[in-house]
Amino acid sequence: MNFHILTLFPDMVMDGLNTSIIGRAVNAGLLSIEAVNIRDYAFNKHQSVDDYPYGGGAGMLMQAEPVYLAYEAVAEKIRQTGSVPAEKKLRVVYLSPQGAVFDQNMAEEMAREEDLILLCGHYEGIDERVLEEIVTDYVSIGDYVLTGGELPAMVMVDAVSRLVPGVLHNDVSAEFESFQDNFLEYPQYSRPEEWHGKKVPPVLLSGHHANIEKWRREQSIIRTYERRPDLFEKCRLTKKEEKWFKEYLDGE
């Protein structure tokens, strides 16, 4: 999978993504990540890409032309590979608090793309005209305002990358973790068996795989109910689990 990040701060993006699991996946050729400096497409000697907004107001606005030229350069490179038909619009995600909130389902859907362009705004945002021209998705990582789109872009790359086959050494771990089917992940334990007076649940030491899986499923249900009631409303329990959960609640 190929990520193309349009940004004013390419070093910030690449320094954050060239480490750990993502960095190893890039070195192994499973991913490619490029940070395209929008300033390289400025049309003045000072490489200025911002100007005052029409109508007044605080702050500066990123101009349309440098953003568009940066996008065009990336789009041309992608199309030259032949991986995307000329008539198909490229997937361009603008990181904005006005967008749909990023979640695991969105990550899974984006992981099916071969090329993903992420556009990072800065200052007071980007001229609306270029957004209308190139953006296909508006995505937010939460209901708060950041100084730019670089951190959200890095979050998205991390979340999407780990769903690409081969990126995780154990691909099964991508399937059975938090937010899978809207359930949070069950609690996990490692050695020693007792730490600060707290013992590992006996079922995990039993070697009985069916009982372990049953316990983990029940713990996921309980944890989701307690910590993310908004997600729990979307969860589907089997008839047997509904009966067990009712008994669990009655016993609290």
ZADRENKOL-967097 format. One record per residue: chain; x, y, z of N, C-alpha, C in turn. Coordinates in Angstrom, 1 decimal, always signed. Example, Ala and Ser with C-alpha at 12.3 -4.5 7.8 and 13.67 -1.06 7.14 Angstrom:
REM residues 2
SITE   mol      n_x      n_y      n_z     ca_x     ca_y     ca_z      c_x      c_y      c_z
SITE     A    +13.2     -5.7     +7.8    +12.3     -4.5     +7.8    +13.2     -3.3     +7.8
SITE     A    +12.8     -2.2     +7.1    +13.7     -1.1     +7.1    +12.9     +0.0     +7.9
END
This chain:
REM residues 252
SITE   mol      n_x      n_y      n_z     ca_x     ca_y     ca_z      c_x      c_y      c_z
SITE     A     +0.8     -1.2     +0.0     +0.0     +0.0     +0.0     +0.9     +1.2     +0.0
SITE     A     +0.4     +2.3     -0.7     +1.2     +3.5     -0.9     +0.5     +4.7     -0.2
SITE     A     +1.1     +5.3     +0.7     +0.6     +6.6     +1.3     +1.3     +7.8     +0.8
SITE     A     +0.6     +8.8     +0.4     +1.2    +10.0     -0.1     +0.6    +11.2     +0.7
SITE     A     +1.5    +11.8     +1.5     +1.0    +12.8     +2.5     +1.4    +14.2     +2.0
SITE     A     +0.4    +15.0     +1.7     +0.7    +16.4     +1.3     +0.8    +17.3     +2.5
SITE     A     +1.9    +17.9     +2.8     +2.1    +18.6     +4.1     +3.1    +19.7     +3.9
SITE     A     +3.0    +20.6     +4.9     +4.0    +21.7     +5.0     +5.2    +21.3     +5.9
SITE     A     +5.1    +20.1     +6.6     +6.1    +19.6     +7.5     +6.4    +18.2     +7.3
SITE     A     +7.1    +17.9     +6.1     +7.4    +16.5     +5.8     +8.3    +15.8     +6.8
SITE     A     +9.3    +16.5     +7.4    +10.2    +15.9     +8.3     +9.4    +15.4     +9.6
SITE     A     +8.4    +16.2    +10.0     +7.6    +15.8    +11.2     +6.9    +14.5    +10.9
SITE     A     +6.4    +14.4     +9.7     +5.6    +13.2     +9.3     +6.5    +12.0     +9.2
SITE     A     +7.6    +12.1     +8.5     +8.5    +11.0     +8.2     +9.2    +10.5     +9.4
SITE     A     +9.6    +11.5    +10.3    +10.3    +11.1    +11.5     +9.4    +10.2    +12.4
SITE     A     +8.1    +10.6    +12.4     +7.2     +9.8    +13.2     +6.8     +8.4    +12.6
SITE     A     +6.9     +8.3    +11.3     +6.4     +7.0    +10.7     +7.5     +6.1    +10.3
SITE     A     +8.8     +6.5    +10.4     +9.9     +5.7    +10.0    +10.4     +4.9    +11.2
SITE     A     +9.6     +4.6    +12.1    +10.0     +3.8    +13.3     +9.1     +2.7    +13.6
SITE     A     +9.5     +1.8    +14.5     +8.7     +0.7    +15.0     +8.2     -0.2    +13.8
SITE     A     +7.0     -0.7    +14.0     +6.4     -1.6    +13.1     +6.2     -1.0    +11.7
SITE     A     +5.8     +0.3    +11.6     +5.5     +0.9    +10.3     +6.9     +1.1     +9.6
SITE     A     +7.9     +1.5    +10.3     +9.2     +1.6     +9.7     +9.7     +0.3     +9.1
SITE     A     +9.6     -0.8     +9.9    +10.0     -2.1     +9.4     +9.2     -2.5     +8.2
SITE     A     +7.9     -2.2     +8.2     +7.1     -2.6     +7.0     +7.6     -1.8     +5.8
SITE     A     +7.9     -0.6     +5.9     +8.4     +0.2     +4.8     +9.8     -0.4     +4.3
SITE     A    +10.6     -0.7     +5.2    +11.9     -1.3     +4.8    +11.8     -2.7     +4.2
SITE     A    +10.7     -3.4     +4.5    +10.4     -4.7     +3.9     +9.7     -4.6     +2.6
SITE     A     +9.3     -3.4     +2.2     +8.6     -3.2     +0.9     +7.1     -3.5     +1.0
SITE     A     +6.6     -3.6     +2.2     +5.1     -3.9     +2.3     +4.3     -2.6     +2.2
SITE     A     +5.0     -1.5     +2.6     +4.3     -0.2     +2.5     +5.3     +0.8     +1.8
SITE     A     +4.8     +1.9     +1.3     +5.6     +3.0     +0.9     +4.9     +4.3     +1.4
SITE     A     +5.7     +5.1     +2.0     +5.2     +6.4     +2.6     +6.0     +7.5     +2.1
SITE     A     +5.4     +8.5     +1.4     +6.1     +9.7     +1.0     +5.4    +10.9     +1.6
SITE     A     +6.2    +11.9     +2.0     +5.7    +13.1     +2.5     +6.0    +14.2     +1.4
SITE     A     +5.1    +14.8     +0.8     +5.3    +15.7     -0.3     +5.2    +17.1     +0.3
SITE     A     +6.2    +17.9     +0.1     +6.2    +19.2     +0.7     +5.5    +20.2     -0.2
SITE     A     +4.4    +20.7     +0.3     +3.5    +21.6     -0.5     +4.3    +22.9     -0.9
SITE     A     +5.2    +23.3     +0.0     +6.0    +24.5     -0.3     +6.9    +24.4     -1.6
SITE     A     +7.2    +23.1     -2.0     +7.9    +23.0     -3.2     +7.2    +23.4     -4.4
SITE     A     +5.9    +23.6     -4.3     +5.0    +24.0     -5.4     +4.5    +25.4     -5.3
SITE     A     +5.1    +26.2     -4.4     +4.8    +27.6     -4.3     +5.3    +28.3     -5.5
SITE     A     +4.7    +29.4     -5.8     +5.0    +30.2     -7.0     +5.7    +31.5     -6.7
SITE     A     +6.4    +31.6     -5.6     +7.2    +32.8     -5.3     +8.5    +32.4     -4.6
SITE     A     +9.5    +33.3     -4.6    +10.8    +32.9     -4.2    +10.9    +32.6     -2.7
SITE     A     +9.9    +33.1     -1.9    +10.0    +32.8     -0.5     +9.2    +31.5     -0.1
SITE     A     +8.7    +30.8     -1.1     +8.0    +29.6     -0.9     +6.8    +29.7     +0.0
SITE     A     +6.2    +30.9     -0.1     +5.0    +31.2     +0.8     +3.8    +30.5     +0.2
SITE     A     +3.0    +29.9     +1.0     +1.8    +29.1     +0.5     +0.5    +29.6     +1.1
SITE     A     +0.6    +30.7     +1.9     -0.6    +31.2     +2.6     -0.8    +32.7     +2.3
SITE     A     -2.1    +33.1     +2.5     -2.4    +34.5     +2.3     -3.6    +34.8     +3.2
SITE     A     -4.0    +36.1     +3.3     -5.1    +36.5     +4.1     -6.4    +36.0     +3.5
SITE     A     -7.4    +35.6     +4.3     -8.7    +35.2     +3.7     -9.5    +36.4     +3.3
SITE     A    -10.2    +36.2     +2.2    -11.2    +37.2     +1.7    -12.3    +37.3     +2.8
SITE     A    -12.7    +38.5     +3.0    -13.8    +38.8     +4.0    -13.3    +39.0     +5.4
SITE     A    -11.9    +39.0     +5.5    -11.3    +39.2     +6.8    -11.4    +38.1     +7.7
SITE     A    -10.9    +38.3     +8.9    -10.9    +37.2     +9.9     -9.5    +37.0    +10.4
SITE     A     -9.3    +36.2    +11.5     -8.0    +36.0    +12.1     -7.3    +34.9    +11.3
SITE     A     -5.9    +35.0    +11.3     -5.1    +34.0    +10.7     -5.0    +34.1     +9.2
SITE     A     -4.2    +33.1     +8.7     -3.9    +33.0     +7.3     -4.5    +31.7     +6.7
SITE     A     -4.7    +31.6     +5.4     -5.3    +30.5     +4.7     -4.3    +29.9     +3.7
SITE     A     -4.2    +28.6     +3.6     -3.4    +28.0     +2.6     -4.0    +28.2     +1.2
SITE     A     -3.2    +28.6     +0.3     -3.7    +28.9     -1.1     -4.0    +27.7     -1.9
SITE     A     -4.9    +27.8     -2.9     -5.3    +26.6     -3.6     -4.2    +26.1     -4.6
SITE     A     -3.5    +27.0     -5.3     -2.6    +26.5     -6.3     -1.5    +25.6     -5.9
SITE     A     -0.8    +26.0     -4.8     +0.3    +25.1     -4.4     -0.2    +23.7     -4.0
SITE     A     -1.4    +23.7     -3.3     -2.0    +22.4     -2.9     -2.3    +21.6     -4.1
SITE     A     -2.9    +22.3     -5.1     -3.3    +21.6     -6.3     -2.1    +21.0     -7.1
SITE     A     -1.1    +21.8     -7.2     +0.1    +21.4     -7.9     +0.8    +20.2     -7.3
SITE     A     +0.8    +20.2     -5.9     +1.4    +19.1     -5.2     +0.5    +17.8     -5.4
SITE     A     -0.8    +18.0     -5.4     -1.7    +16.8     -5.7     -1.5    +16.3     -7.1
SITE     A     -1.4    +17.2     -8.1     -1.2    +16.8     -9.5     +0.1    +16.1     -9.7
SITE     A     +1.1    +16.5     -9.0     +2.4    +15.8     -9.1     +2.3    +14.3     -8.6
SITE     A     +1.6    +14.2     -7.5     +1.4    +12.8     -6.9     +0.5    +12.0     -7.8
SITE     A     -0.6    +12.6     -8.3     -1.6    +11.9     -9.1     -0.9    +11.4    -10.4
SITE     A     -0.1    +12.3    -11.0     +0.6    +11.9    -12.2     +1.5    +10.6    -12.0
SITE     A     +2.2    +10.7    -10.9     +3.1     +9.5    -10.5     +2.3     +8.3    -10.3
SITE     A     +1.2     +8.4     -9.7     +0.3     +7.2     -9.4     -0.2     +6.6    -10.7
SITE     A     -0.7     +7.5    -11.6     -1.3     +7.1    -12.9     -0.2     +6.5    -13.8
SITE     A     +1.0     +6.9    -13.7     +2.1     +6.4    -14.5     +2.4     +4.9    -14.2
SITE     A     +2.0     +4.5    -12.9     +2.2     +3.1    -12.6     +1.2     +2.2    -13.2
SITE     A     +0.1     +2.8    -13.7     -1.0     +2.0    -14.3     -1.9     +1.3    -13.3
SITE     A     -1.7     +1.5    -12.1     -2.5     +0.8    -11.0     -3.9     +1.4    -10.9
SITE     A     -4.1     +2.7    -11.4     -5.4     +3.3    -11.3     -5.8     +3.8    -12.7
SITE     A     -7.0     +3.4    -13.1     -7.5     +3.8    -14.5     -7.6     +5.3    -14.5
SITE     A     -7.3     +5.8    -15.7     -7.3     +7.3    -15.9     -8.6     +7.9    -15.5
SITE     A     -9.7     +7.2    -15.7    -11.0     +7.8    -15.5    -11.4     +7.8    -14.0
SITE     A    -10.7     +7.0    -13.2    -11.0     +6.8    -11.8    -10.5     +8.0    -11.0
SITE     A    -11.3     +8.5    -10.1    -10.8     +9.6     -9.2    -10.0     +9.0     -8.1
SITE     A     -8.8     +9.7     -7.8     -8.0     +9.2     -6.7     -8.6     +9.5     -5.4
SITE     A     -8.3     +8.6     -4.4     -8.8     +8.8     -3.1     -7.9     +9.8     -2.3
SITE     A     -8.5    +11.0     -2.0     -7.8    +12.0     -1.3     -8.6    +12.3     +0.0
SITE     A     -7.9    +12.2     +1.1     -8.5    +12.4     +2.4     -8.0    +13.7     +3.0
SITE     A     -8.9    +14.6     +3.3     -8.5    +15.9     +4.0     -8.8    +15.7     +5.4
SITE     A     -7.7    +15.9     +6.2     -7.8    +15.8     +7.7     -8.4    +17.0     +8.2
SITE     A     -9.6    +17.0     +8.8    -10.3    +18.2     +9.2    -11.3    +17.8    +10.3
SITE     A    -11.4    +18.7    +11.4    -12.4    +18.4    +12.4    -13.8    +18.4    +11.9
SITE     A    -14.0    +18.9    +10.7    -15.4    +18.9    +10.1    -15.7    +17.6     +9.5
SITE     A    -14.7    +16.6     +9.4    -15.0    +15.4     +8.8    -15.6    +14.3     +9.6
SITE     A    -16.0    +13.2     +9.0    -16.5    +12.0     +9.7    -15.4    +11.5    +10.7
SITE     A    -15.8    +11.1    +11.8    -14.8    +10.6    +12.8    -14.2     +9.3    +12.4
SITE     A    -12.9     +9.2    +12.4    -12.2     +8.0    +12.0    -12.4     +6.9    +13.0
SITE     A    -12.7     +5.7    +12.4    -12.9     +4.5    +13.3    -12.3     +3.3    +12.6
SITE     A    -12.4     +2.2    +13.3    -11.8     +0.9    +12.8    -12.4     +0.5    +11.5
SITE     A    -13.7     +0.7    +11.4    -14.4     +0.3    +10.1    -13.8     +1.1     +8.9
SITE     A    -13.6     +2.4     +9.2    -13.0     +3.2     +8.1    -11.6     +2.8     +7.8
SITE     A    -10.8     +2.4     +8.8     -9.5     +2.0     +8.6     -9.5     +0.7     +7.8
SITE     A    -10.4     -0.2     +8.1    -10.4     -1.5     +7.3    -10.8     -1.2     +5.8
SITE     A    -11.7     -0.2     +5.6    -12.1     +0.1     +4.3    -11.0     +0.7     +3.5
SITE     A    -10.2     +1.6     +4.1     -9.1     +2.3     +3.5     -8.0     +1.4     +3.2
SITE     A     -7.8     +0.3     +4.0     -6.7     -0.6     +3.8     -6.9     -1.4     +2.5
SITE     A     -8.0     -1.3     +1.9     -8.2     -2.0     +0.6     -7.7     -1.2     -0.6
SITE     A     -7.4     +0.1     -0.3     -6.9     +1.0     -1.4     -5.4     +0.6     -1.7
SITE     A     -5.0     +0.8     -2.9     -3.6     +0.7     -3.2     -2.8     +2.0     -3.0
SITE     A     -3.5     +3.1     -3.3     -2.9     +4.4     -3.1     -3.8     +5.3     -2.3
SITE     A     -3.3     +6.0     -1.3     -4.1     +6.9     -0.5     -3.4     +8.2     -0.3
SITE     A     -4.0     +9.3     -0.7     -3.4    +10.6     -0.6     -4.1    +11.3     +0.6
SITE     A     -3.2    +11.7     +1.6     -3.7    +12.4     +2.8     -3.2    +13.9     +2.7
SITE     A     -4.2    +14.8     +2.8     -3.9    +16.2     +2.7     -4.0    +16.9     +4.1
SITE     A     -2.9    +17.5     +4.5     -2.8    +18.1     +5.8     -2.9    +19.6     +5.7
SITE     A     -3.9    +20.1     +6.3     -4.1    +21.6     +6.4     -3.3    +22.2     +7.5
SITE     A     -3.2    +23.5     +7.4     -2.5    +24.2     +8.5     -3.1    +25.7     +8.5
SITE     A     -2.6    +26.5     +9.4     -3.1    +27.8     +9.6     -4.6    +27.7     +9.9
SITE     A     -5.4    +28.5     +9.1     -6.9    +28.5     +9.3     -7.5    +27.5     +8.3
SITE     A     -6.7    +26.7     +7.6     -7.3    +25.8     +6.7     -6.8    +26.0     +5.3
SITE     A     -7.6    +25.5     +4.3     -7.2    +25.5     +2.9     -8.4    +26.2     +2.1
SITE     A     -8.0    +26.9     +1.1     -8.9    +27.5     +0.2    -10.0    +26.5     -0.3
SITE     A    -11.2    +26.8     -0.1    -12.3    +25.8     -0.3    -12.3    +25.3     -1.8
SITE     A    -11.9    +26.1     -2.7    -12.0    +25.7     -4.1    -11.2    +24.5     -4.5
SITE     A    -10.0    +24.4     -3.9     -9.1    +23.2     -4.2     -9.7    +22.0     -3.5
SITE     A    -10.3    +22.2     -2.3    -10.9    +21.1     -1.6    -12.0    +20.5     -2.5
SITE     A    -12.8    +21.4     -3.0    -13.9    +20.9     -3.9    -13.4    +20.1     -5.1
SITE     A    -12.2    +20.5     -5.6    -11.7    +20.0     -6.8    -11.1    +18.6     -6.6
SITE     A    -10.4    +18.4     -5.4     -9.6    +17.1     -5.3    -10.0    +16.2     -4.2
SITE     A    -10.7    +16.7     -3.2    -10.9    +15.9     -2.0    -12.1    +14.9     -2.2
SITE     A    -11.9    +13.7     -1.8    -13.0    +12.7     -1.8    -13.6    +12.4     -0.4
SITE     A    -12.7    +12.5     +0.6    -13.2    +12.2     +2.0    -12.7    +13.3     +3.0
SITE     A    -13.6    +13.7     +3.9    -13.2    +14.6     +5.0    -13.2    +13.7     +6.3
SITE     A    -12.1    +13.7     +6.9    -12.0    +12.8     +8.1    -11.4    +13.5     +9.3
SITE     A    -11.9    +13.2    +10.4    -11.5    +13.8    +11.7    -11.0    +12.7    +12.6
SITE     A    -10.1    +12.9    +13.5     -9.7    +11.9    +14.5    -10.3    +12.2    +15.9
SITE     A    -11.2    +13.2    +15.9    -11.9    +13.6    +17.2    -12.4    +15.0    +17.2
SITE     A    -13.2    +15.3    +18.1    -13.9    +16.6    +18.2    -13.1    +17.6    +19.0
SITE     A    -11.9    +17.9    +18.4    -11.1    +18.9    +19.0    -10.2    +19.5    +17.8
SITE     A     -9.6    +20.6    +18.1     -8.8    +21.3    +17.0     -7.3    +21.2    +17.3
SITE     A     -6.6    +20.8    +16.2     -5.1    +20.7    +16.3     -4.5    +21.8    +15.5
SITE     A     -3.2    +21.9    +15.6     -2.6    +23.0    +14.8     -2.4    +22.6    +13.3
SITE     A     -2.5    +21.4    +13.0     -2.4    +21.0    +11.6     -2.9    +19.5    +11.4
SITE     A     -2.8    +19.1    +10.2     -3.3    +17.7     +9.9     -2.3    +16.6    +10.0
SITE     A     -1.0    +17.0    +10.3     +0.1    +16.0    +10.3     -0.1    +14.9    +11.3
SITE     A     -0.5    +15.2    +12.6     -0.7    +14.2    +13.6     -1.9    +13.3    +13.2
SITE     A     -3.0    +13.8    +12.8     -4.1    +13.0    +12.3     -3.7    +12.1    +11.2
SITE     A     -2.9    +12.6    +10.2     -2.5    +11.8     +9.1     -1.6    +10.6     +9.6
SITE     A     -0.7    +10.9    +10.6     +0.1     +9.8    +11.1     -0.7     +8.8    +11.9
SITE     A     -1.7     +9.2    +12.6     -2.6     +8.3    +13.2     -3.3     +7.4    +12.2
SITE     A     -3.8     +8.0    +11.1     -4.5     +7.2    +10.1     -3.5     +6.2     +9.4
SITE     A     -2.4     +6.6     +9.1     -1.4     +5.7     +8.5     -1.1     +4.6     +9.4
SITE     A     -0.9     +4.8    +10.7     -0.6     +3.7    +11.6     -1.8     +2.7    +11.7
SITE     A     -3.0     +3.3    +11.8     -4.2     +2.4    +12.0     -4.4     +1.6    +10.7
SITE     A     -4.3     +2.2     +9.5     -4.5     +1.5     +8.3     -3.4     +0.5     +7.9
SITE     A     -2.2     +0.9     +8.2     -1.0     +0.1     +7.8     -1.1     -1.3     +8.5
SITE     A     -1.4     -1.3     +9.8     -1.4     -2.6    +10.5     -2.4     -3.6    +10.0
SITE     A     -3.3     -3.1     +9.1     -4.3     -4.0     +8.5     -3.9     -4.5     +7.2
SITE     A     -2.7     -4.0     +6.7     -2.2     -4.5     +5.4     -1.5     -5.9     +5.7
SITE     A     -1.8     -6.9     +4.9     -1.2     -8.2     +5.1     +0.3     -8.2     +5.2
SITE     A     +0.8     -8.8     +6.2     +2.3     -8.9     +6.4     +2.9     -7.8     +7.3
SITE     A     +2.2     -6.7     +7.5     +2.7     -5.7     +8.3     +2.9     -6.1     +9.8
SITE     A     +1.9     -6.8    +10.3     +2.1     -7.3    +11.7     +2.7     -8.7    +11.5
SITE     A     +3.6     -9.1    +12.4     +4.2    -10.4    +12.3     +3.1    -11.5    +12.5
SITE     A     +2.2    -11.2    +13.4     +1.1    -12.1    +13.6     -0.2    -11.5    +13.1
SITE     A     -0.6    -11.8    +11.9     -1.8    -11.2    +11.3     -3.0    -11.4    +12.1
SITE     A     -3.1    -12.5    +12.9     -4.3    -12.8    +13.7     -4.5    -11.7    +14.7
SITE     A     -3.4    -11.0    +15.2     -3.6    -10.0    +16.2     -4.4     -8.8    +15.7
SITE     A     -4.4     -8.6    +14.4     -5.1     -7.5    +13.8     -6.6     -7.8    +13.8
SITE     A     -7.0     -9.0    +13.9     -8.4     -9.4    +13.9     -9.0     -9.4    +15.2
SITE     A     -8.3     -9.8    +16.3     -8.9    -10.0    +17.6     -8.3     -8.9    +18.6
SITE     A     -8.7     -7.7    +18.3     -8.3     -6.6    +19.2     -9.4     -5.6    +19.3
SITE     A     -9.1     -4.5    +20.0    -10.1     -3.5    +20.3    -10.9     -3.1    +19.0
SITE     A    -12.2     -2.9    +19.2    -13.1     -2.4    +18.2    -13.4     -3.4    +17.1
SITE     A    -12.9     -4.7    +17.2    -13.4     -5.7    +16.3    -14.8     -6.0    +16.6
SITE     A    -15.7     -5.9    +15.6    -17.1     -6.1    +15.8    -17.7     -5.2    +16.9
SITE     A    -17.0     -4.0    +17.1    -17.5     -3.0    +18.1    -17.2     -3.4    +19.6
SITE     A    -16.6     -4.6    +19.8    -16.2     -5.0    +21.2    -14.8     -4.5    +21.5
SITE     A    -14.5     -4.1    +22.7    -13.2     -3.8    +23.1    -12.4     -5.1    +23.4
SITE     A    -11.1     -5.0    +23.4    -10.3     -6.1    +23.6    -10.4     -6.6    +25.1
SITE     A    -10.3     -7.9    +25.3    -10.3     -8.4    +26.6     -8.9     -8.1    +27.3
SITE     A     -8.9     -8.2    +28.7     -7.6     -7.9    +29.4     -6.6     -9.0    +29.1
SITE     A     -5.3     -8.6    +29.1     -4.3     -9.6    +28.8     -3.2     -9.6    +29.9
SITE     A     -2.5    -10.7    +30.1     -1.5    -10.8    +31.1     -0.3    -11.6    +30.6
SITE     A     +0.8    -11.3    +31.3     +2.1    -11.9    +31.0     +2.8    -12.3    +32.3
SITE     A     +4.0    -12.9    +32.2     +4.7    -13.3    +33.4     +5.1    -12.0    +34.2
SITE     A     +5.2    -12.2    +35.5     +5.0    -13.4    +36.4     +3.5    -13.6    +36.6
SITE     A     +3.3    -14.8    +37.2     +1.9    -15.2    +37.5     +1.3    -14.3    +38.6
SITE     A     +2.1    -13.8    +39.5     +1.6    -12.8    +40.5     +2.5    -11.6    +40.5
SITE     A     +1.8    -10.5    +40.5     +2.6     -9.2    +40.6     +1.8     -8.2    +41.5
SITE     A     +2.5     -7.6    +42.5     +1.9     -6.7    +43.4     +0.6     -7.3    +44.1
SITE     A     +0.6     -8.6    +44.3     -0.5     -9.3    +44.9     -1.6     -9.6    +44.0
SITE     A     -1.5     -9.3    +42.7     -2.5     -9.6    +41.7     -2.1    -10.8    +40.9
SITE     A     -3.0    -11.8    +40.8     -2.7    -13.0    +40.2     -3.4    -13.0    +38.8
SITE     A     -2.8    -13.8    +37.9     -3.3    -14.0    +36.6     -4.6    -14.9    +36.7
SITE     A     -5.7    -14.5    +36.1     -6.9    -15.4    +36.2     -6.6    -16.8    +35.9
SITE     A     -7.0    -17.7    +36.8     -6.7    -19.2    +36.6     -7.0    -19.8    +35.3
SITE     A     -8.1    -19.3    +34.7     -8.6    -19.9    +33.4     -7.5    -19.8    +32.3
SITE     A     -6.7    -18.7    +32.4     -5.6    -18.5    +31.4     -4.4    -19.4    +31.6
SITE     A     -4.4    -20.0    +32.8     -3.3    -21.0    +33.1     -3.7    -22.4    +32.9
SITE     A     -5.0    -22.6    +32.5     -5.6    -23.9    +32.5     -5.2    -24.7    +31.2
SITE     A     -4.9    -24.0    +30.1     -4.6    -24.7    +28.9     -5.8    -25.2    +28.2
SITE     A     -7.0    -24.9    +28.7     -8.3    -25.3    +28.1     -8.7    -24.2    +27.1
SITE     A     -8.4    -24.4    +25.8     -8.6    -23.3    +24.9    -10.1    -22.8    +24.8
SITE     A    -11.0    -23.7    +24.8    -12.4    -23.4    +24.7    -12.8    -22.5    +25.9
SITE     A    -12.4    -22.8    +27.1    -12.7    -22.0    +28.3    -12.0    -20.7    +28.2
SITE     A    -10.8    -20.6    +27.7    -10.1    -19.4    +27.6    -10.8    -18.4    +26.6
SITE     A    -11.2    -19.0    +25.5    -11.9    -18.2    +24.5    -13.2    -17.7    +25.0
SITE     A    -13.9    -18.5    +25.8    -15.2    -18.1    +26.4    -15.0    -17.0    +27.4
SITE     A    -14.0    -17.1    +28.2    -13.6    -16.1    +29.2    -13.3    -14.8    +28.5
SITE     A    -12.5    -14.9    +27.5    -12.1    -13.6    +26.8    -13.3    -12.9    +26.1
SITE     A    -14.1    -13.7    +25.6    -15.3    -13.1    +25.0    -16.2    -12.4    +26.0
SITE     A    -16.4    -13.1    +27.2    -17.1    -12.5    +28.2    -16.5    -11.2    +28.8
SITE     A    -15.2    -11.2    +28.9    -14.5    -10.0    +29.4    -14.6     -8.9    +28.4
SITE     A    -14.6     -9.2    +27.1    -14.8     -8.1    +26.1    -16.1     -7.5    +26.2
SITE     A    -17.1     -8.3    +26.4    -18.5     -7.8    +26.6    -18.6     -6.9    +27.8
SITE     A    -18.0     -7.4    +28.9    -18.1     -6.6    +30.2    -17.3     -5.3    +30.0
SITE     A    -16.1     -5.4    +29.4    -15.3     -4.1    +29.3    -16.0     -3.1    +28.4
SITE     A    -16.6     -3.6    +27.3    -17.2     -2.7    +26.4    -18.4     -2.0    +27.0
SITE     A    -19.2     -2.8    +27.8    -20.4     -2.3    +28.5    -19.9     -1.2    +29.5
SITE     A    -18.8     -1.4    +30.2    -18.4     -0.5    +31.3    -17.7     +0.7    +30.8
SITE     A    -16.9     +0.5    +29.7    -16.0     +1.6    +29.3    -16.5     +2.4    +28.0
SITE     A    -17.3     +1.7    +27.2    -17.8     +2.3    +26.0    -19.2     +1.9    +25.7
SITE     A    -20.1     +2.5    +26.6    -21.6     +2.1    +26.4    -22.1     +2.5    +25.0
SITE     A    -21.5     +3.5    +24.4    -21.9     +3.9    +23.0    -21.6     +2.8    +22.0
SITE     A    -20.5     +2.1    +22.2    -20.2     +1.0    +21.3    -21.0     -0.2    +21.6
SITE     A    -21.3     -0.4    +22.9    -22.0     -1.6    +23.4    -23.4     -1.6    +22.7
SITE     A    -24.0     -0.5    +22.5    -25.3     -0.4    +21.9    -25.3     -1.0    +20.5
SITE     A    -24.1     -1.0    +19.8    -24.0     -1.5    +18.5    -23.6     -3.0    +18.5
SITE     A    -23.3     -3.6    +19.6    -22.8     -4.9    +19.7    -23.9     -5.9    +19.6
SITE     A    -23.6     -7.1    +19.0    -24.6     -8.1    +18.9    -24.2     -9.3    +19.7
SITE     A    -25.0     -9.7    +20.6    -24.8    -10.9    +21.5    -25.6    -12.1    +21.0
SITE     A    -25.1    -13.3    +21.2    -25.8    -14.5    +20.9    -26.9    -14.6    +22.0
SITE     A    -27.8    -15.5    +21.7    -28.9    -15.7    +22.8    -28.2    -16.2    +24.0
SITE     A    -27.3    -17.1    +23.9    -26.6    -17.6    +25.1    -25.8    -16.5    +25.8
SITE     A    -25.2    -15.6    +25.1    -24.5    -14.5    +25.7    -25.4    -13.5    +26.3
SITE     A    -26.6    -13.3    +25.7    -27.6    -12.4    +26.3    -28.0    -12.9    +27.7
SITE     A    -28.3    -14.2    +27.8    -28.7    -14.9    +29.0    -27.6    -14.7    +30.1
SITE     A    -26.3    -15.0    +29.7    -25.2    -14.9    +30.6    -25.0    -13.5    +31.1
SITE     A    -25.1    -12.5    +30.2    -24.9    -11.1    +30.5    -26.0    -10.6    +31.5
SITE     A    -27.2    -11.1    +31.3    -28.3    -10.7    +32.2    -28.0    -11.2    +33.6
SITE     A    -27.6    -12.4    +33.7    -27.2    -13.0    +35.0    -26.0    -12.3    +35.6
SITE     A    -25.1    -11.9    +34.7    -23.9    -11.1    +35.3    -24.4     -9.8    +35.9
SITE     A    -25.3     -9.1    +35.2    -25.8     -7.8    +35.7    -26.6     -8.0    +36.9
SITE     A    -27.4     -9.0    +37.0    -28.2     -9.3    +38.2    -27.3     -9.6    +39.4
SITE     A    -26.1    -10.1    +39.1    -25.3    -10.5    +40.2    -24.4     -9.4    +40.7
SITE     A    -24.4     -8.3    +40.0    -23.5     -7.2    +40.4    -23.9     -6.5    +41.7
END
